Amino acid sequence: MIQIFDDRAAAGRLLGEALARKKLQEPVVLALPRGGVPVGLEVARALNAPLDLLLVRKIGAPFQPELAAAAVVDGDEPEVVVNPEVVSLAGVGQDYIDAEVKRELAEIERRRGRYLRGRARVPIKYRTAIVVDDGIATGASVRAAIKGLWRRGPKAVILAVPTAPVDTVAALRPEVAEIICLETPEPFFAIGGYYRDFHQLSDDEVVRLLAEADALSPEQGSFASDGSRDLGAG
């Protein structure tokens, strides 16, 4: 029987339990907003780890925006990942992708200002980075996020999600050290179908959840800019 999660927080607690059993050393949790943030908060709580965001935007196919033709993740050199099957099916050209990348990068900048408000990015160099979302469909957004993340020098990357299709999980396995996925239903329908409460999160909810994460993690801000731990003078 396929498990239906009460809400994103409940799914996050189950993921947190699974990850806590692994006794990971110096993990950092990276959530994809908006939906991944309440999941990530519960994972961070279980691991006593800091929570940060991976700002990535899906580029939907024309006339079907929920179908990912590509995705872009922010960074000094934004990473774009294209889903060739969807691009071919939708007849999407490079001009369309380029225009949508520009538009979505502007939205990423808006979200950065709204969510982070000058909050320092949690360094992940030499650490185990746990990428969290509320579910995966095609995997384009997550793949872009992971590719951008590797540039920041983590020791390992673990992907942790409540639900995803079997074939998407298989396709993503080469990109990461490990995947933790609680449910892989076949056939796979919309992610929201595996939650009783799958409401659209607001920007204010994301800001509140990040503030809660900062209050829970005394480690937040205890790292130097190069990612090494700042132990102070004594």
VODO-557616 format. One record per residue (C-alpha): residue number from 1; residue in one letter; z, y, x. Coordinates in steps of 0.2 Angstrom, whole numbers, plus 5000, padded with zeros to 4 digits. Layout:
<site><nr>NUM</nr><rest>A</rest><zz>Z</zz><yy>Y</yy><xx>X</xx></site>
...
This chain:
<site><nr>1</nr><rest>M</rest><zz>5000</zz><yy>5000</yy><xx>5000</xx></site>
<site><nr>2</nr><rest>I</rest><zz>4995</zz><yy>5017</yy><xx>5006</xx></site>
<site><nr>3</nr><rest>Q</rest><zz>5010</zz><yy>5029</yy><xx>5009</xx></site>
<site><nr>4</nr><rest>I</rest><zz>5010</zz><yy>5045</yy><xx>5000</xx></site>
<site><nr>5</nr><rest>F</rest><zz>5020</zz><yy>5059</yy><xx>5009</xx></site>
<site><nr>6</nr><rest>D</rest><zz>5031</zz><yy>5070</yy><xx>4999</xx></site>
<site><nr>7</nr><rest>D</rest><zz>5026</zz><yy>5085</yy><xx>5009</xx></site>
<site><nr>8</nr><rest>R</rest><zz>5021</zz><yy>5090</yy><xx>5026</xx></site>
<site><nr>9</nr><rest>A</rest><zz>5039</zz><yy>5092</yy><xx>5032</xx></site>
<site><nr>10</nr><rest>A</rest><zz>5042</zz><yy>5074</yy><xx>5026</xx></site>
<site><nr>11</nr><rest>A</rest><zz>5027</zz><yy>5068</yy><xx>5036</xx></site>
<site><nr>12</nr><rest>G</rest><zz>5033</zz><yy>5077</yy><xx>5051</xx></site>
<site><nr>13</nr><rest>R</rest><zz>5050</zz><yy>5069</yy><xx>5050</xx></site>
<site><nr>14</nr><rest>L</rest><zz>5042</zz><yy>5052</yy><xx>5050</xx></site>
<site><nr>15</nr><rest>L</rest><zz>5031</zz><yy>5057</yy><xx>5065</xx></site>
<site><nr>16</nr><rest>G</rest><zz>5046</zz><yy>5064</yy><xx>5074</xx></site>
<site><nr>17</nr><rest>E</rest><zz>5055</zz><yy>5047</yy><xx>5072</xx></site>
<site><nr>18</nr><rest>A</rest><zz>5040</zz><yy>5038</yy><xx>5079</xx></site>
<site><nr>19</nr><rest>L</rest><zz>5039</zz><yy>5050</yy><xx>5094</xx></site>
<site><nr>20</nr><rest>A</rest><zz>5057</zz><yy>5050</yy><xx>5098</xx></site>
<site><nr>21</nr><rest>R</rest><zz>5057</zz><yy>5031</yy><xx>5101</xx></site>
<site><nr>22</nr><rest>K</rest><zz>5045</zz><yy>5035</yy><xx>5116</xx></site>
<site><nr>23</nr><rest>K</rest><zz>5058</zz><yy>5045</yy><xx>5125</xx></site>
<site><nr>24</nr><rest>L</rest><zz>5045</zz><yy>5057</yy><xx>5131</xx></site>
<site><nr>25</nr><rest>Q</rest><zz>5050</zz><yy>5068</yy><xx>5146</xx></site>
<site><nr>26</nr><rest>E</rest><zz>5048</zz><yy>5087</yy><xx>5143</xx></site>
<site><nr>27</nr><rest>P</rest><zz>5037</zz><yy>5087</yy><xx>5128</xx></site>
<site><nr>28</nr><rest>V</rest><zz>5030</zz><yy>5102</yy><xx>5120</xx></site>
<site><nr>29</nr><rest>V</rest><zz>5023</zz><yy>5102</yy><xx>5102</xx></site>
<site><nr>30</nr><rest>L</rest><zz>5007</zz><yy>5111</yy><xx>5098</xx></site>
<site><nr>31</nr><rest>A</rest><zz>5003</zz><yy>5113</yy><xx>5080</xx></site>
<site><nr>32</nr><rest>L</rest><zz>4986</zz><yy>5118</yy><xx>5072</xx></site>
<site><nr>33</nr><rest>P</rest><zz>4989</zz><yy>5131</yy><xx>5059</xx></site>
<site><nr>34</nr><rest>R</rest><zz>4992</zz><yy>5133</yy><xx>5045</xx></site>
<site><nr>35</nr><rest>G</rest><zz>4995</zz><yy>5115</yy><xx>5039</xx></site>
<site><nr>36</nr><rest>G</rest><zz>5000</zz><yy>5108</yy><xx>5055</xx></site>
<site><nr>37</nr><rest>V</rest><zz>5015</zz><yy>5120</yy><xx>5057</xx></site>
<site><nr>38</nr><rest>P</rest><zz>5028</zz><yy>5112</yy><xx>5045</xx></site>
<site><nr>39</nr><rest>V</rest><zz>5023</zz><yy>5095</yy><xx>5052</xx></site>
<site><nr>40</nr><rest>G</rest><zz>5025</zz><yy>5101</yy><xx>5070</xx></site>
<site><nr>41</nr><rest>L</rest><zz>5042</zz><yy>5109</yy><xx>5066</xx></site>
<site><nr>42</nr><rest>E</rest><zz>5049</zz><yy>5093</yy><xx>5061</xx></site>
<site><nr>43</nr><rest>V</rest><zz>5042</zz><yy>5084</yy><xx>5076</xx></site>
<site><nr>44</nr><rest>A</rest><zz>5049</zz><yy>5098</yy><xx>5088</xx></site>
<site><nr>45</nr><rest>R</rest><zz>5066</zz><yy>5096</yy><xx>5079</xx></site>
<site><nr>46</nr><rest>A</rest><zz>5066</zz><yy>5077</yy><xx>5082</xx></site>
<site><nr>47</nr><rest>L</rest><zz>5062</zz><yy>5079</yy><xx>5100</xx></site>
<site><nr>48</nr><rest>N</rest><zz>5072</zz><yy>5095</yy><xx>5104</xx></site>
<site><nr>49</nr><rest>A</rest><zz>5056</zz><yy>5102</yy><xx>5110</xx></site>
<site><nr>50</nr><rest>P</rest><zz>5048</zz><yy>5119</yy><xx>5109</xx></site>
<site><nr>51</nr><rest>L</rest><zz>5034</zz><yy>5122</yy><xx>5096</xx></site>
<site><nr>52</nr><rest>D</rest><zz>5018</zz><yy>5132</yy><xx>5099</xx></site>
<site><nr>53</nr><rest>L</rest><zz>5002</zz><yy>5135</yy><xx>5091</xx></site>
<site><nr>54</nr><rest>L</rest><zz>4984</zz><yy>5129</yy><xx>5095</xx></site>
<site><nr>55</nr><rest>L</rest><zz>4973</zz><yy>5141</yy><xx>5087</xx></site>
<site><nr>56</nr><rest>V</rest><zz>4957</zz><yy>5133</yy><xx>5082</xx></site>
<site><nr>57</nr><rest>R</rest><zz>4945</zz><yy>5136</yy><xx>5068</xx></site>
<site><nr>58</nr><rest>K</rest><zz>4933</zz><yy>5124</yy><xx>5059</xx></site>
<site><nr>59</nr><rest>I</rest><zz>4915</zz><yy>5130</yy><xx>5056</xx></site>
<site><nr>60</nr><rest>G</rest><zz>4910</zz><yy>5123</yy><xx>5039</xx></site>
<site><nr>61</nr><rest>A</rest><zz>4892</zz><yy>5118</yy><xx>5034</xx></site>
<site><nr>62</nr><rest>P</rest><zz>4883</zz><yy>5130</yy><xx>5023</xx></site>
<site><nr>63</nr><rest>F</rest><zz>4887</zz><yy>5127</yy><xx>5005</xx></site>
<site><nr>64</nr><rest>Q</rest><zz>4900</zz><yy>5115</yy><xx>5009</xx></site>
<site><nr>65</nr><rest>P</rest><zz>4913</zz><yy>5124</yy><xx>5020</xx></site>
<site><nr>66</nr><rest>E</rest><zz>4926</zz><yy>5109</yy><xx>5020</xx></site>
<site><nr>67</nr><rest>L</rest><zz>4913</zz><yy>5099</yy><xx>5030</xx></site>
<site><nr>68</nr><rest>A</rest><zz>4915</zz><yy>5103</yy><xx>5048</xx></site>
<site><nr>69</nr><rest>A</rest><zz>4899</zz><yy>5106</yy><xx>5057</xx></site>
<site><nr>70</nr><rest>A</rest><zz>4908</zz><yy>5112</yy><xx>5073</xx></site>
<site><nr>71</nr><rest>A</rest><zz>4925</zz><yy>5120</yy><xx>5078</xx></site>
<site><nr>72</nr><rest>V</rest><zz>4930</zz><yy>5133</yy><xx>5091</xx></site>
<site><nr>73</nr><rest>V</rest><zz>4947</zz><yy>5135</yy><xx>5100</xx></site>
<site><nr>74</nr><rest>D</rest><zz>4953</zz><yy>5150</yy><xx>5108</xx></site>
<site><nr>75</nr><rest>G</rest><zz>4956</zz><yy>5153</yy><xx>5126</xx></site>
<site><nr>76</nr><rest>D</rest><zz>4949</zz><yy>5163</yy><xx>5141</xx></site>
<site><nr>77</nr><rest>E</rest><zz>4933</zz><yy>5153</yy><xx>5138</xx></site>
<site><nr>78</nr><rest>P</rest><zz>4933</zz><yy>5148</yy><xx>5120</xx></site>
<site><nr>79</nr><rest>E</rest><zz>4928</zz><yy>5129</yy><xx>5118</xx></site>
<site><nr>80</nr><rest>V</rest><zz>4915</zz><yy>5125</yy><xx>5105</xx></site>
<site><nr>81</nr><rest>V</rest><zz>4913</zz><yy>5107</yy><xx>5099</xx></site>
<site><nr>82</nr><rest>V</rest><zz>4899</zz><yy>5102</yy><xx>5088</xx></site>
<site><nr>83</nr><rest>N</rest><zz>4898</zz><yy>5088</yy><xx>5075</xx></site>
<site><nr>84</nr><rest>P</rest><zz>4880</zz><yy>5082</yy><xx>5078</xx></site>
<site><nr>85</nr><rest>E</rest><zz>4879</zz><yy>5071</yy><xx>5062</xx></site>
<site><nr>86</nr><rest>V</rest><zz>4884</zz><yy>5085</yy><xx>5051</xx></site>
<site><nr>87</nr><rest>V</rest><zz>4873</zz><yy>5098</yy><xx>5060</xx></site>
<site><nr>88</nr><rest>S</rest><zz>4858</zz><yy>5086</yy><xx>5057</xx></site>
<site><nr>89</nr><rest>L</rest><zz>4863</zz><yy>5082</yy><xx>5039</xx></site>
<site><nr>90</nr><rest>A</rest><zz>4865</zz><yy>5101</yy><xx>5034</xx></site>
<site><nr>91</nr><rest>G</rest><zz>4850</zz><yy>5107</yy><xx>5044</xx></site>
<site><nr>92</nr><rest>V</rest><zz>4861</zz><yy>5119</yy><xx>5054</xx></site>
<site><nr>93</nr><rest>G</rest><zz>4853</zz><yy>5129</yy><xx>5068</xx></site>
<site><nr>94</nr><rest>Q</rest><zz>4861</zz><yy>5137</yy><xx>5084</xx></site>
<site><nr>95</nr><rest>D</rest><zz>4860</zz><yy>5154</yy><xx>5077</xx></site>
<site><nr>96</nr><rest>Y</rest><zz>4871</zz><yy>5149</yy><xx>5062</xx></site>
<site><nr>97</nr><rest>I</rest><zz>4884</zz><yy>5141</yy><xx>5074</xx></site>
<site><nr>98</nr><rest>D</rest><zz>4884</zz><yy>5156</yy><xx>5086</xx></site>
<site><nr>99</nr><rest>A</rest><zz>4887</zz><yy>5168</yy><xx>5071</xx></site>
<site><nr>100</nr><rest>E</rest><zz>4901</zz><yy>5157</yy><xx>5064</xx></site>
<site><nr>101</nr><rest>V</rest><zz>4909</zz><yy>5156</yy><xx>5081</xx></site>
<site><nr>102</nr><rest>K</rest><zz>4909</zz><yy>5175</yy><xx>5082</xx></site>
<site><nr>103</nr><rest>R</rest><zz>4917</zz><yy>5176</yy><xx>5065</xx></site>
<site><nr>104</nr><rest>E</rest><zz>4930</zz><yy>5163</yy><xx>5068</xx></site>
<site><nr>105</nr><rest>L</rest><zz>4935</zz><yy>5170</yy><xx>5084</xx></site>
<site><nr>106</nr><rest>A</rest><zz>4939</zz><yy>5186</yy><xx>5075</xx></site>
<site><nr>107</nr><rest>E</rest><zz>4950</zz><yy>5176</yy><xx>5063</xx></site>
<site><nr>108</nr><rest>I</rest><zz>4959</zz><yy>5168</yy><xx>5078</xx></site>
<site><nr>109</nr><rest>E</rest><zz>4963</zz><yy>5185</yy><xx>5085</xx></site>
<site><nr>110</nr><rest>R</rest><zz>4969</zz><yy>5190</yy><xx>5068</xx></site>
<site><nr>111</nr><rest>R</rest><zz>4980</zz><yy>5175</yy><xx>5067</xx></site>
<site><nr>112</nr><rest>R</rest><zz>4987</zz><yy>5177</yy><xx>5084</xx></site>
<site><nr>113</nr><rest>G</rest><zz>4993</zz><yy>5194</yy><xx>5081</xx></site>
<site><nr>114</nr><rest>R</rest><zz>5000</zz><yy>5190</yy><xx>5064</xx></site>
<site><nr>115</nr><rest>Y</rest><zz>5009</zz><yy>5173</yy><xx>5069</xx></site>
<site><nr>116</nr><rest>L</rest><zz>5014</zz><yy>5176</yy><xx>5087</xx></site>
<site><nr>117</nr><rest>R</rest><zz>5018</zz><yy>5195</yy><xx>5087</xx></site>
<site><nr>118</nr><rest>G</rest><zz>5019</zz><yy>5195</yy><xx>5106</xx></site>
<site><nr>119</nr><rest>R</rest><zz>5028</zz><yy>5179</yy><xx>5107</xx></site>
<site><nr>120</nr><rest>A</rest><zz>5026</zz><yy>5171</yy><xx>5124</xx></site>
<site><nr>121</nr><rest>R</rest><zz>5014</zz><yy>5155</yy><xx>5124</xx></site>
<site><nr>122</nr><rest>V</rest><zz>5024</zz><yy>5140</yy><xx>5129</xx></site>
<site><nr>123</nr><rest>P</rest><zz>5018</zz><yy>5133</yy><xx>5146</xx></site>
<site><nr>124</nr><rest>I</rest><zz>5012</zz><yy>5116</yy><xx>5146</xx></site>
<site><nr>125</nr><rest>K</rest><zz>5007</zz><yy>5113</yy><xx>5164</xx></site>
<site><nr>126</nr><rest>Y</rest><zz>5013</zz><yy>5096</yy><xx>5170</xx></site>
<site><nr>127</nr><rest>R</rest><zz>5021</zz><yy>5092</yy><xx>5153</xx></site>
<site><nr>128</nr><rest>T</rest><zz>5017</zz><yy>5080</yy><xx>5139</xx></site>
<site><nr>129</nr><rest>A</rest><zz>5008</zz><yy>5090</yy><xx>5126</xx></site>
<site><nr>130</nr><rest>I</rest><zz>5009</zz><yy>5083</yy><xx>5108</xx></site>
<site><nr>131</nr><rest>V</rest><zz>4995</zz><yy>5090</yy><xx>5096</xx></site>
<site><nr>132</nr><rest>V</rest><zz>5000</zz><yy>5089</yy><xx>5078</xx></site>
<site><nr>133</nr><rest>D</rest><zz>4991</zz><yy>5092</yy><xx>5062</xx></site>
<site><nr>134</nr><rest>D</rest><zz>4994</zz><yy>5087</yy><xx>5044</xx></site>
<site><nr>135</nr><rest>G</rest><zz>4979</zz><yy>5076</yy><xx>5044</xx></site>
<site><nr>136</nr><rest>I</rest><zz>4962</zz><yy>5073</yy><xx>5051</xx></site>
<site><nr>137</nr><rest>A</rest><zz>4945</zz><yy>5071</yy><xx>5042</xx></site>
<site><nr>138</nr><rest>T</rest><zz>4930</zz><yy>5072</yy><xx>5054</xx></site>
<site><nr>139</nr><rest>G</rest><zz>4940</zz><yy>5077</yy><xx>5069</xx></site>
<site><nr>140</nr><rest>A</rest><zz>4930</zz><yy>5092</yy><xx>5075</xx></site>
<site><nr>141</nr><rest>S</rest><zz>4944</zz><yy>5104</yy><xx>5075</xx></site>
<site><nr>142</nr><rest>V</rest><zz>4956</zz><yy>5092</yy><xx>5084</xx></site>
<site><nr>143</nr><rest>R</rest><zz>4943</zz><yy>5088</yy><xx>5097</xx></site>
<site><nr>144</nr><rest>A</rest><zz>4940</zz><yy>5106</yy><xx>5101</xx></site>
<site><nr>145</nr><rest>A</rest><zz>4958</zz><yy>5109</yy><xx>5102</xx></site>
<site><nr>146</nr><rest>I</rest><zz>4961</zz><yy>5095</yy><xx>5114</xx></site>
<site><nr>147</nr><rest>K</rest><zz>4946</zz><yy>5100</yy><xx>5125</xx></site>
<site><nr>148</nr><rest>G</rest><zz>4953</zz><yy>5117</yy><xx>5126</xx></site>
<site><nr>149</nr><rest>L</rest><zz>4971</zz><yy>5111</yy><xx>5129</xx></site>
<site><nr>150</nr><rest>W</rest><zz>4966</zz><yy>5100</yy><xx>5144</xx></site>
<site><nr>151</nr><rest>R</rest><zz>4961</zz><yy>5116</yy><xx>5153</xx></site>
<site><nr>152</nr><rest>R</rest><zz>4979</zz><yy>5121</yy><xx>5153</xx></site>
<site><nr>153</nr><rest>G</rest><zz>4985</zz><yy>5107</yy><xx>5164</xx></site>
<site><nr>154</nr><rest>P</rest><zz>4996</zz><yy>5095</yy><xx>5154</xx></site>
<site><nr>155</nr><rest>K</rest><zz>5002</zz><yy>5079</yy><xx>5162</xx></site>
<site><nr>156</nr><rest>A</rest><zz>4996</zz><yy>5070</yy><xx>5146</xx></site>
<site><nr>157</nr><rest>V</rest><zz>4990</zz><yy>5074</yy><xx>5128</xx></site>
<site><nr>158</nr><rest>I</rest><zz>4996</zz><yy>5064</yy><xx>5113</xx></site>
<site><nr>159</nr><rest>L</rest><zz>4989</zz><yy>5066</yy><xx>5096</xx></site>
<site><nr>160</nr><rest>A</rest><zz>5001</zz><yy>5064</yy><xx>5082</xx></site>
<site><nr>161</nr><rest>V</rest><zz>4995</zz><yy>5065</yy><xx>5063</xx></site>
<site><nr>162</nr><rest>P</rest><zz>5001</zz><yy>5058</yy><xx>5047</xx></site>
<site><nr>163</nr><rest>T</rest><zz>4984</zz><yy>5052</yy><xx>5041</xx></site>
<site><nr>164</nr><rest>A</rest><zz>4966</zz><yy>5050</yy><xx>5047</xx></site>
<site><nr>165</nr><rest>P</rest><zz>4951</zz><yy>5039</yy><xx>5044</xx></site>
<site><nr>166</nr><rest>V</rest><zz>4950</zz><yy>5023</yy><xx>5056</xx></site>
<site><nr>167</nr><rest>D</rest><zz>4933</zz><yy>5028</yy><xx>5063</xx></site>
<site><nr>168</nr><rest>T</rest><zz>4939</zz><yy>5046</yy><xx>5067</xx></site>
<site><nr>169</nr><rest>V</rest><zz>4955</zz><yy>5039</yy><xx>5076</xx></site>
<site><nr>170</nr><rest>A</rest><zz>4944</zz><yy>5027</yy><xx>5086</xx></site>
<site><nr>171</nr><rest>A</rest><zz>4932</zz><yy>5041</yy><xx>5091</xx></site>
<site><nr>172</nr><rest>L</rest><zz>4947</zz><yy>5052</yy><xx>5097</xx></site>
<site><nr>173</nr><rest>R</rest><zz>4955</zz><yy>5039</yy><xx>5107</xx></site>
<site><nr>174</nr><rest>P</rest><zz>4946</zz><yy>5042</yy><xx>5123</xx></site>
<site><nr>175</nr><rest>E</rest><zz>4951</zz><yy>5061</yy><xx>5122</xx></site>
<site><nr>176</nr><rest>V</rest><zz>4970</zz><yy>5058</yy><xx>5124</xx></site>
<site><nr>177</nr><rest>A</rest><zz>4983</zz><yy>5047</yy><xx>5131</xx></site>
<site><nr>178</nr><rest>E</rest><zz>4989</zz><yy>5040</yy><xx>5114</xx></site>
<site><nr>179</nr><rest>I</rest><zz>4987</zz><yy>5043</yy><xx>5096</xx></site>
<site><nr>180</nr><rest>I</rest><zz>5001</zz><yy>5041</yy><xx>5083</xx></site>
<site><nr>181</nr><rest>C</rest><zz>4994</zz><yy>5040</yy><xx>5066</xx></site>
<site><nr>182</nr><rest>L</rest><zz>5005</zz><yy>5034</yy><xx>5052</xx></site>
<site><nr>183</nr><rest>E</rest><zz>4992</zz><yy>5030</yy><xx>5039</xx></site>
<site><nr>184</nr><rest>T</rest><zz>4973</zz><yy>5025</yy><xx>5041</xx></site>
<site><nr>185</nr><rest>P</rest><zz>4967</zz><yy>5022</yy><xx>5023</xx></site>
<site><nr>186</nr><rest>E</rest><zz>4950</zz><yy>5015</yy><xx>5020</xx></site>
<site><nr>187</nr><rest>P</rest><zz>4941</zz><yy>5022</yy><xx>5012</xx></site>
<site><nr>188</nr><rest>F</rest><zz>4947</zz><yy>5039</yy><xx>5017</xx></site>
<site><nr>189</nr><rest>F</rest><zz>4947</zz><yy>5053</yy><xx>5004</xx></site>
<site><nr>190</nr><rest>A</rest><zz>4953</zz><yy>5071</yy><xx>5006</xx></site>
<site><nr>191</nr><rest>I</rest><zz>4969</zz><yy>5074</yy><xx>5016</xx></site>
<site><nr>192</nr><rest>G</rest><zz>4978</zz><yy>5082</yy><xx>5002</xx></site>
<site><nr>193</nr><rest>G</rest><zz>4976</zz><yy>5066</yy><xx>4992</xx></site>
<site><nr>194</nr><rest>Y</rest><zz>4989</zz><yy>5058</yy><xx>5003</xx></site>
<site><nr>195</nr><rest>Y</rest><zz>5003</zz><yy>5071</yy><xx>4999</xx></site>
<site><nr>196</nr><rest>R</rest><zz>5012</zz><yy>5075</yy><xx>4983</xx></site>
<site><nr>197</nr><rest>D</rest><zz>5014</zz><yy>5093</yy><xx>4989</xx></site>
<site><nr>198</nr><rest>F</rest><zz>4999</zz><yy>5100</yy><xx>4999</xx></site>
<site><nr>199</nr><rest>H</rest><zz>5000</zz><yy>5118</yy><xx>4994</xx></site>
<site><nr>200</nr><rest>Q</rest><zz>4990</zz><yy>5131</yy><xx>5004</xx></site>
<site><nr>201</nr><rest>L</rest><zz>5002</zz><yy>5138</yy><xx>5017</xx></site>
<site><nr>202</nr><rest>S</rest><zz>5003</zz><yy>5157</yy><xx>5018</xx></site>
<site><nr>203</nr><rest>D</rest><zz>5004</zz><yy>5167</yy><xx>5034</xx></site>
<site><nr>204</nr><rest>D</rest><zz>5022</zz><yy>5172</yy><xx>5030</xx></site>
<site><nr>205</nr><rest>E</rest><zz>5027</zz><yy>5154</yy><xx>5029</xx></site>
<site><nr>206</nr><rest>V</rest><zz>5019</zz><yy>5151</yy><xx>5046</xx></site>
<site><nr>207</nr><rest>V</rest><zz>5029</zz><yy>5165</yy><xx>5054</xx></site>
<site><nr>208</nr><rest>R</rest><zz>5045</zz><yy>5159</yy><xx>5046</xx></site>
<site><nr>209</nr><rest>L</rest><zz>5043</zz><yy>5142</yy><xx>5052</xx></site>
<site><nr>210</nr><rest>L</rest><zz>5039</zz><yy>5148</yy><xx>5070</xx></site>
<site><nr>211</nr><rest>A</rest><zz>5055</zz><yy>5159</yy><xx>5069</xx></site>
<site><nr>212</nr><rest>E</rest><zz>5065</zz><yy>5143</yy><xx>5064</xx></site>
<site><nr>213</nr><rest>A</rest><zz>5057</zz><yy>5133</yy><xx>5078</xx></site>
<site><nr>214</nr><rest>D</rest><zz>5062</zz><yy>5147</yy><xx>5091</xx></site>
<site><nr>215</nr><rest>A</rest><zz>5080</zz><yy>5146</yy><xx>5084</xx></site>
<site><nr>216</nr><rest>L</rest><zz>5081</zz><yy>5127</yy><xx>5086</xx></site>
<site><nr>217</nr><rest>S</rest><zz>5074</zz><yy>5126</yy><xx>5104</xx></site>
<site><nr>218</nr><rest>P</rest><zz>5085</zz><yy>5134</yy><xx>5117</xx></site>
<site><nr>219</nr><rest>E</rest><zz>5072</zz><yy>5129</yy><xx>5130</xx></site>
<site><nr>220</nr><rest>Q</rest><zz>5060</zz><yy>5143</yy><xx>5122</xx></site>
<site><nr>221</nr><rest>G</rest><zz>5057</zz><yy>5156</yy><xx>5136</xx></site>
<site><nr>222</nr><rest>S</rest><zz>5065</zz><yy>5146</yy><xx>5150</xx></site>
<site><nr>223</nr><rest>F</rest><zz>5049</zz><yy>5143</yy><xx>5159</xx></site>
<site><nr>224</nr><rest>A</rest><zz>5041</zz><yy>5154</yy><xx>5172</xx></site>
<site><nr>225</nr><rest>S</rest><zz>5023</zz><yy>5160</yy><xx>5169</xx></site>
<site><nr>226</nr><rest>D</rest><zz>5015</zz><yy>5146</yy><xx>5180</xx></site>
<site><nr>227</nr><rest>G</rest><zz>5023</zz><yy>5133</yy><xx>5169</xx></site>
<site><nr>228</nr><rest>S</rest><zz>5037</zz><yy>5128</yy><xx>5181</xx></site>
<site><nr>229</nr><rest>R</rest><zz>5055</zz><yy>5128</yy><xx>5174</xx></site>
<site><nr>230</nr><rest>D</rest><zz>5065</zz><yy>5144</yy><xx>5178</xx></site>
<site><nr>231</nr><rest>L</rest><zz>5082</zz><yy>5139</yy><xx>5184</xx></site>
<site><nr>232</nr><rest>G</rest><zz>5088</zz><yy>5156</yy><xx>5187</xx></site>
<site><nr>233</nr><rest>A</rest><zz>5097</zz><yy>5162</yy><xx>5203</xx></site>
<site><nr>234</nr><rest>G</rest><zz>5112</zz><yy>5151</yy><xx>5203</xx></site>
